């Protein structure tokens, strides 16, 4: 502990967890959001918009599968092994 100081600050900010939302109806928030946009916000700040049907929590989308390399083909079967 430093001289004249305290062991920890009086105010410890909480970690802010941002949630991703999908815009269902256009609205003006901190900027203009059109239908289909995504928006990141704290749940407490946009709960009234979720209740009104303006926003919906975005679900995690599946990643696209890696494209198959069509140039690489399976090796031909060895005829001498028969």
N, C-alpha and C positions, 0 to 999 in steps of 0.2 A: 504494500500500500504506500502510495506516495504521501509525502508530508502535506497535510491540509486537504487531501482528497478522500474520496470514498472508494470502497471496494468495487462498486459497480454503479453505473449511471442511474439516476432516478427514473428516467424514462427509457424503456427498451422497446423500440418499434417492433411490432409483430411482422412476421413475414407476410407479404402480400401474395396471395395465390390467385392468379389470373385464370379464368375459365374461358374457353372458347364457345361462342354462341353462334347459331345460324340465324340470320335475319329472315323472318317470315313476312313482315310488312315493313315498307319503307318508313323511316322516321329520322328525325334530326336529334342527334345526341351531341357528342363532342364534335361530330361532323355529320354529313349526310350519309345515311346507310340505305342502300337499295335492297329490294328483295333478292335473296340469294347470297348476299355478302356474308362474310364472317366477321365477328367482332370479339375482341378479348376485353373482358372486364371482370371486376370482382362481383361475386354473386350478390352481395348485399346491395351493391349500387344499381343493379339491373333487375332485381327481383320483381318490381312492379311491372316491368316490361314483359317478363316471363309470364306473370299472372294474367296480363292483358292479351297474351297470344302474339306479341310482337317479336319476341325472341324465343328460341328453343336451344337447349344445350346441344352442341354439336357432338355427335357420336364419332368415335375413332373410325376412320375409314381404313379398309384393308389396302395394303400396298399392292401395287400391280406386280404380278409375277415377273421374274426376270425373263427376257425374251430368249427363246431357244436359238442357238447358233445353227442355222441351217447349212452352213458351209462345212461343218464338221459332221461327218456321217460315221456310222458304226463301221468298224473294220470288217472287211469281208472274211467269211469263214475260211479257214485253212483247209484246202481240199486234201492235202497230203496226210492229215490226221485221221482220215477215215480208214 
